[in-house]
Amino acid sequence: MRRKMVIIDKSEAELMVMVMVEKQRRNEKKMIRVKKQERILSCLPPTAAGPCSLHRFLRIPLFSNYLRPRKMFFHIVLERNMQLHPRHFGRDLREKLVSKLMKDVEGTCSGRHGFVVAITGIENVGKGLIRDGTGFVTFPVKYQCVVFRPFKGEILEAVVTMVNKMGFFAEAGPVQIFVSNHLIPDDMEFQSGDMPNYTTSDGSVKIQKDSEVRLKIIGTRVDATEIFCIGTIKDDFLGVISDPGTTS
């Protein structure tokens, strides 16, 4: 059987060689990174082997790709119809309108866009429309703002607000996150009392009210005016960052 010869030109051959060289370079860099991580892990003391205390020993996470911050803050343009009372009409009409906009919008939550952190600028204020029978005037306002929108798979640092046998609640800015007891490391057990907490068997790590934890979002529930998240600390490099009981 005669084999069919495939003829490729010089440019295609050079491209194939470049692709092979690039793949080989990436594999070599990956192997160097893995060996470096294994060498660091071999130097850790036994007390720093757990995921909750590993970052305490190193001060920084080993696997930077794992904890690489994702995009949660967005700078967007929104529109809103603002009603203003006739007593505010005058030279400072625009300032009154902007002040009322900041008071009404900042700190609110939209299920579509997230939490409005701050208004950064006013793009346009449209012509006012008088509302019949009230005297109020409605102004369409287009403004720029920074919003905070968490997504599944993101890593957050949060403060524990409540602990019970079902798990614990934590807050990361305006976002409330619940971590179930099934998503807490198996070596941590619930301890009831005046200050409910989850403690490891040796008592070295404790999760209680006001503790700072690093967690991962595994699910979100979006309503019209609220975003609620489900998190986990049962993964590498997640857990307690600081314990108020040990710092005092």
N, C-alpha and C positions, 0 to 999 in steps of 0.2 A: 504493500500500500504506500503510495507516494504521499508525503506530508505537504500540506499547503503552507507556503511561506507567507508570513505577514510582513509587509514592508512598511516601516514607519520613517518619517523624515527626521532630520536632525533636531528640530525644535521639540517634537514630541518626546524623543529620547532624552533630551536634556531635562524636560519637565518631569518625566518619570524618575530620573535620577535625583532631582531636587526634592521630590516628594518622599522618596525612600530615605534620603539623608535627613530630612526634617523629622520623619517618624523615629528614626534611630536616635536623633538628638533628644527628642522629647522623652523617649524611653530611658535614656541614660540619666536625664535630669530627675525623672521620677524615681529611679533606683537610688540615686544619691540622696534624695529627700527621705525616702523610706529608711535607708541605713542610718541617716542622721537621727531620725526619730527613734529608731530602735536603740541607738547608742545612748540617747538621752534617757529613755525609759529604763535602761539597764542600770543607770546611775542613781535612780530614785530610791529613797529609803522605803521600807515596807509600809510605813504609815501613810505614804503619799501615793499608794497604788490605787486607791479608790477614786472614782470619778468625782466625788464631792470635794476631796481635799487635794486633788492633783494640781489644780490651778493655784491653790494657796502656796504650794511648794515652789512652783515655777513663776508665779506672779503674772505670767502671760500664757495663753493657750499654746499648745504644741502645734496643733494642726490648724494653721491660719485659714485654710480654705473652708474648714468646717464652720468656723465662727466668723466668717467674713460677713460684715454687715450688709444687709440687702436694703433696697430702696423702700423706705416706709414714709418718707416725707416728700410731698409733692407741692410744687408751686403752680397753681391753676388760676383760671379766671372764672368767676361765678357772677350770676345776676340775681338781684333781689328787688322787689317793689317795697319801697319805704314810705310809710305814712307819716306826715308831719303836721302838727297843729298850727293853725294860723298865727299863734302868738310868737312862733319862731321865725316868721318871715322878716327879712331885713338884710342888712349888709353881710351878716355872718350866717346866712342861710346854708351855705355849703358846709361850713364848719359844724353847724348843728346837725346837719344830715350825716356827716361822716362820724361824728361822735355817737349818734344814735345807732348807726350801722355797727360800729365796733362793739357797743354795749349789747346789741341784740344778737350778733353773729358769733363773736369770739367765745370759744368754749362750748359751742353747740356741736351736735353730731348729726351727720347725714349718713344713712346707710349706703348711699352710692359713693360719696366722696370721702367720708371719714370725719375725723374731728378737726374742726377749724381751730388752728393754733393761734394765728395772728393775721390781721389784714395788713398787707404791705403797700397797697396803693389803690387809688381810684382811677379807673380808666375813663369812665364817662358817666355823667349824670344827665338823664333824659329830661324832656319837658314834663312838667307836672300836670296831673289830671285831677280836677276838683271832683270830690265825691259829693253827689247830690244829698242834701239834707243834713250833712255833718260839718262841712267846712274844711275837713281834712283834705290834704293834697297828696296824691300818690306819685312818687318819683321813681322811675326805673333806674337802678344804679348797677353799673358793671364795675366789679372790683377784683383785685388780685389778692390772693391769700395763700398761706401755707397750711396744708392739711396733713394730718397724720392718719395713715390707713394701714393697719397690720394685716399680714397675709399668712397663710399656712406655710410652715417650714421656717419661719423667721425666729431668730434668737433674740430674747429680750432680757433685760435686767429689771426685776420687779421687787416690790416691798410687800411682805406678807401682812395681810390685814385681819385674817381670821383663820383659826385652825380648829378642825373637829375630826371625828372619827371617819368621816367620808372623804376627807382630804383637806385642802386649804385654799383660801382665796388670796389673790395678790393683785396689786395694782401697778401698772407701768404707765405713768402719766395718767391720762384719762381712761385708759383701757383696763377693764376688770377681767382677770384670768382665773379660772378654776383648775386646780390640779387634783385629780382623783387619787385616792390611796392606792389604786392599781397602777398609777403612773409615777409612784414614788419608789425608790430603790427598795428591794426586798429586805435589806438589812436594817431598815428603819421601821420602828414600831411606834404606834400611837400611845402617848402617855397622857392620861387625864389628870385633872387637878386645877389649881388656881390659874396656872398658865399652861393650857393644853399645848402639846408639842409632839413632833416626830423626832425620835432620837435613835442613833445607831446603838448596837449592842454594847460597844465599849464606851459610849457616851461622848465620843470626840466630836460628833457633828449633831447639831440640833436645829430643827426648824420650828420657830415659834413666831408670835406676833412681832412685827417690826424687823424680822430677819430679812436680809437682802438675798435674793436667789437669782440664779441665771436659769432660764427655762426656754423651752422650744414650743412654739405654737403648732398644734396638730389639727386644729379645727376652729372654725369661726361661725358665729351665728349673727346674721345681719338683719336688723329690723329697720323700720323707717327712721327712727331717731336713736338707735343704739347699736353698738357692736360688742358682742360678748365672745370671749375666746376660751378654748380648752388647751391646756398646756401639759407638758411632761418634764420631769427632771430625771427620768429613767433612761439616761443616755450619756455618752462620753462628754466630759467637760461641762456638765450641767450640775447644778446643786447650789449649796449655800456659798455665798460670797462673803458675808459678814453676819455674825451672830451678836445681837445686843447683849446677850447674857455673858459673853466672853470678853467684850470690850469694856464693860463697866467694872 
